Amino acid sequence: MTDTTAASLEDIAARIPSMGGHIIGDRLRRSAAQVEAGRNIVEIGSWLGSGTAYLALGVRDSGKDTPLHVYDEWRCRSTHMEKARAWGVEFDENQDTLPWVKEALSPFGVPIHFHQGDIEKVRWNEGQIGLFVLDAAKEGEPFLYTMQTFGPSMIPGETVLYMTDFHYYKHKPDGKFTDQRDFFAENADHFEPVEYEMEDHICAIFRYTKPLDFDAAAAAFRAQGRASFERIARQRARQKSLMKKIKHLFRR
Ligand SMILES: C[S@@+](CC[C@H](N)C(=O)[O-])C[C@H]1O[C@@H](n2cnc3c(N)ncnc32)[C@H](O)[C@@H]1O
């Protein structure tokens, strides 16, 4: 039988392969514990469940049944294989990783809703969002679509947002990854920084403060004709064509 004491769950969380969730894990846990009753937690980009595990620990700490909605394709990309191997976990390219993630997170015993697929096909009808963690769809149309989809269910004066690669642009001299920075700067009246610059991570944390018309804000941003939109669209088209080829090969 799995040991589900708090200390053993912390050990389980710490062993889940991570692309960063474990570094901000304590903060995620605290924020999840503070979510008010009747709200949802949304995490975009769970990979193998590292950040999700810390959110689940926070839900347990709170003693509430806060639903945790997590979104990912859960398809092992070639670039993910090496990262998982570094944590002692092996996957094949294109393997469906969701069964592994469900198993890894099952000891936490909190309601986790897994939404598998492309984030740009998602609809949100689950009610108000108390905590929003973005660790995918960080640029271009996927980013705007995500903000438009989930933004209207955020609560002014309450919802906390973790934008995990917010400061990544500083490591990219070519202007990549500036969409989040610029979107939040242009809508600064609606979000206040809770922790803008972390010492140990490139994440920025905001609180949603004042109602924003997300559709209008997205339309204004889209109209800027930013290079990222073109680049991400090309990148996604390449990915889709590769997926088609892989599926075709498996069918033969
Ligand atoms: C940076 S990783 C998430 C890391 C995770 N939060 C952690 O702490 O270890 C990003 C994840 O988002 C997923 N992803 C990227 N683009 C996506 C999309 N358009 N739709 C759904 N999932 C996507 C990737 O497959 C990957 O698992």
The ligand as a Gaussian input file, in Angstrom:
#p B3LYP/6-31G(d) Opt

LIG

0 1
 C        7.546000      23.156000     -19.879000
 S        6.576000      21.730000     -19.969000
 C        5.686000      21.718000     -18.478000
 C        6.575000      21.410000     -17.299000
 C        5.868000      21.112000     -16.018000
 N        4.958000      22.164000     -15.615000
 C        6.897000      20.876000     -14.954000
 O        6.932000      21.622000     -13.979000
 O        7.679000      19.932000     -15.082000
 C        5.378000      22.133000     -21.161000
 C        4.355000      21.058000     -21.449000
 O        3.330000      21.640000     -22.252000
 C        2.957000      20.735000     -23.259000
 N        2.455000      21.516000     -24.394000
 C        3.148000      22.338000     -25.200000
 N        2.353000      22.868000     -26.127000
 C        1.109000      22.378000     -25.901000
 C       -0.144000      22.561000     -26.527000
 N       -0.292000      23.344000     -27.597000
 N       -1.218000      21.919000     -26.039000
 C       -1.093000      21.109000     -24.947000
 N        0.069000      20.896000     -24.310000
 C        1.177000      21.528000     -24.776000
 C        4.234000      19.975000     -23.585000
 O        3.927000      18.741000     -24.168000
 C        4.876000      19.852000     -22.210000
 O        4.481000      18.671000     -21.584000

